[in-house]
C-alpha cells in the first residue's frame, strides 16, 4: 500500500502513470480516498516474520 497526499485524483493518476512498475505492467493499482481528520497514523507490517502493528 502506498499513500499519497495530493490535491486530487488527477494528480495521483499522473504520479502513478510515471511509476516504472506500472509502466511495465508489473503491478496494477486502485485509488481509494482516505481522510485523516487530525493526528497521526502509524502502520508497521513485517511480511517475513508475520507481524503487524497499527497505532
Secondary structure, DSSP 8 states (H G I E B T S, - for coil): ------SSHHHHHHHHHT-HHHHTTS-----------SS---EEEETTTTEEEE-
